[in-house]
Amino acid sequence: MRRVNKNERVRIALALNGRKLAAAAEPRTLLSDFIRQNLGSTGTHVGCEHGICGACTVLIDGVAARSCLTLAVQAEGREVKTVESLAAPDGTLNPLQAAFRANHALQCGFCTPGILMSFTDYLARNPHPSSAEIREVLSGHLCRCTGYAGIVKAVEEVASSAPAKAGKGDHASEAKHGGRGV
């Protein structure tokens, strides 16, 4: 195994929101910092830097993950999606974003990108969650402004309009922490 100098920069290539990008970074660079500073995608917010608040949640190969707990080198060759991937190119909000807007599910908006990404993953796997399941997923996020009622209502609205699927799985415990592992 080759020993890497901590100040040495390595090339990291990944697909960010459908675009193949690469940049050099130190091996210890966090994915959250790499996305924001090296790739210029600032929608991913960094709050606690300990994986507790969920503001930095992104999708890595379709699974919610805390980007402040993930090294950028771990995303080498993978598909990373941030909140910028949700709206259409013309700016039209996706159904979850539109429901957040309609239900006043955000105030300052700092935590919103991470919450949107966690529910994007969760609703893809469990399109008809119960209110309790929604609250379980939401328990992996901290928001100081909304009181969470609008967020729950927005997710319920999206879930109620989703096509019915046979066999509903319980994925709340997996998504609770935004898929902290990579």
C-alpha positions as CSV (number, residue, x, y, z in Angstrom):
1,M,0.0,0.0,0.0
2,R,1.4,3.4,-1.0
3,R,1.8,5.9,1.8
4,V,0.2,9.3,1.0
5,N,1.5,12.5,2.3
6,K,-1.3,14.3,4.1
7,N,-0.6,17.5,2.1
8,E,-0.5,15.6,-1.3
9,R,-3.4,16.3,-3.6
10,V,-5.1,13.5,-5.4
11,R,-7.4,13.7,-8.5
12,I,-11.0,12.8,-7.6
13,A,-13.4,12.2,-10.5
14,L,-17.2,11.7,-10.0
15,A,-20.5,12.5,-11.6
16,L,-22.1,15.4,-9.8
17,N,-25.8,16.0,-10.7
18,G,-25.2,14.1,-14.0
19,R,-22.0,15.9,-15.0
20,K,-18.7,14.2,-15.0
21,L,-16.3,16.4,-13.0
22,A,-12.8,16.1,-11.5
23,A,-10.7,18.2,-9.2
24,A,-7.6,17.8,-7.0
25,A,-8.0,17.7,-3.2
26,E,-6.1,16.4,-0.2
27,P,-7.0,12.8,0.6
28,R,-8.6,13.9,3.9
29,T,-11.0,16.4,2.2
30,L,-14.6,15.8,3.2
31,L,-17.1,15.3,0.4
32,S,-19.2,18.3,1.6
33,D,-16.1,20.6,1.3
34,F,-15.1,19.1,-2.1
35,I,-18.6,19.6,-3.5
36,R,-18.8,23.2,-2.3
37,Q,-15.2,24.4,-2.6
38,N,-13.7,22.4,-5.4
39,L,-16.7,21.8,-7.6
40,G,-18.6,25.0,-6.8
41,S,-22.0,23.4,-6.0
42,T,-23.1,25.3,-2.9
43,G,-26.6,23.9,-2.3
44,T,-25.2,21.3,0.1
45,H,-25.0,23.0,3.5
46,V,-22.6,22.2,6.3
47,G,-24.0,22.5,9.8
48,C,-22.7,20.4,12.6
49,E,-19.9,18.6,10.8
50,H,-20.6,15.5,12.9
51,G,-23.4,13.9,10.9
52,I,-26.1,14.9,13.4
53,C,-28.0,17.8,11.8
54,G,-28.4,16.3,8.3
55,A,-28.0,19.6,6.4
56,C,-25.2,18.0,4.3
57,T,-27.2,15.0,3.1
58,V,-26.6,14.1,-0.6
59,L,-27.3,11.0,-2.6
60,I,-24.4,8.8,-3.5
61,D,-25.4,6.2,-6.1
62,G,-29.0,7.0,-5.1
63,V,-28.6,6.5,-1.4
64,A,-28.8,9.3,1.2
65,A,-25.5,9.9,2.9
66,R,-24.0,12.6,5.1
67,S,-21.4,14.3,3.0
68,C,-19.6,15.7,6.2
69,L,-18.9,12.1,7.2
70,T,-17.7,11.0,3.8
71,L,-14.3,11.6,2.4
72,A,-14.3,12.9,-1.2
73,V,-12.0,10.0,-2.2
74,Q,-14.8,7.6,-1.2
75,A,-17.0,9.2,-3.9
76,E,-14.4,8.5,-6.7
77,G,-16.2,7.2,-9.7
78,R,-19.6,7.4,-8.1
79,E,-22.8,9.4,-8.9
80,V,-23.4,12.2,-6.4
81,K,-26.6,14.2,-6.4
82,T,-27.2,17.4,-4.5
83,V,-30.3,19.5,-4.0
84,E,-29.4,21.3,-7.3
85,S,-30.4,18.1,-9.1
86,L,-34.0,18.2,-8.0
87,A,-35.5,21.0,-10.1
88,A,-35.8,20.9,-13.8
89,P,-33.3,22.8,-15.9
90,D,-35.8,25.5,-16.5
91,G,-36.2,26.0,-12.7
92,T,-39.5,24.1,-12.3
93,L,-39.6,22.6,-8.9
94,N,-40.0,18.8,-8.5
95,P,-43.1,17.6,-6.6
96,L,-41.3,17.4,-3.3
97,Q,-39.9,20.9,-3.6
98,A,-43.3,22.3,-4.7
99,A,-45.0,20.6,-1.7
100,F,-42.4,22.1,0.6
101,R,-43.2,25.5,-0.9
102,A,-47.0,25.1,-0.8
103,N,-46.9,23.8,2.8
104,H,-44.5,26.4,4.2
105,A,-42.1,23.6,5.1
106,L,-39.1,25.9,5.3
107,Q,-38.3,29.2,6.8
108,C,-34.6,30.0,6.8
109,G,-34.0,27.1,4.4
110,F,-30.6,26.1,5.8
111,C,-31.7,22.5,6.6
112,T,-34.0,22.1,3.7
113,P,-31.5,20.8,1.1
114,G,-30.6,17.8,3.3
115,I,-34.2,17.1,4.2
116,L,-35.2,17.1,0.6
117,M,-32.4,14.7,-0.3
118,S,-33.2,12.3,2.5
119,F,-36.9,12.2,1.4
120,T,-36.0,11.9,-2.2
121,D,-34.2,8.7,-1.4
122,Y,-36.8,7.5,1.1
123,L,-39.8,8.2,-1.1
124,A,-38.1,6.4,-4.0
125,R,-37.9,3.2,-1.8
126,N,-41.1,3.7,0.2
127,P,-43.6,5.9,-1.8
128,H,-46.4,5.6,0.7
129,P,-45.0,6.1,4.2
130,S,-47.1,6.5,7.3
131,S,-46.9,9.7,9.3
132,A,-44.9,7.8,11.9
133,E,-42.4,6.7,9.2
134,I,-42.1,10.3,7.9
135,R,-41.4,11.5,11.4
136,E,-38.8,8.7,11.9
137,V,-36.9,9.8,8.8
138,L,-37.2,13.5,9.9
139,S,-35.8,12.6,13.3
140,G,-32.4,12.4,11.6
141,H,-32.5,16.1,10.8
142,L,-32.4,19.2,12.9
143,C,-34.4,22.3,12.0
144,R,-34.7,25.3,14.3
145,C,-37.3,27.2,12.4
146,T,-40.3,25.1,11.2
147,G,-41.5,22.9,14.0
148,Y,-41.6,20.1,11.4
149,A,-45.4,20.1,10.9
150,G,-45.1,21.7,7.4
151,I,-42.4,19.2,6.4
152,V,-44.5,16.2,7.5
153,K,-47.5,17.7,5.7
154,A,-45.5,18.3,2.5
155,V,-44.1,14.7,2.5
156,E,-47.6,13.3,3.1
157,E,-48.9,15.4,0.2
158,V,-46.3,13.9,-2.2
159,A,-46.9,10.4,-0.8
160,S,-50.7,10.7,-1.3
161,S,-50.2,11.5,-5.0
162,A,-47.7,8.7,-5.7
163,P,-48.9,5.7,-7.7
164,A,-49.9,2.7,-5.5
165,K,-47.3,-0.1,-5.3
166,A,-47.7,-3.6,-4.1
167,G,-45.7,-4.5,-0.9
168,K,-44.6,-1.6,1.2
169,G,-41.3,-2.0,3.0
170,D,-40.2,-0.3,6.2
171,H,-37.1,1.7,5.4
172,A,-37.5,4.3,8.1
173,S,-34.6,3.1,10.2
174,E,-32.3,3.1,7.1
175,A,-33.2,6.6,6.2
176,K,-33.4,8.0,9.7
177,H,-29.8,9.0,9.7
178,G,-29.7,9.9,6.0
179,G,-27.7,6.7,5.2
180,R,-24.7,7.8,7.1
181,G,-22.5,5.1,5.7
182,V,-21.2,5.0,2.2
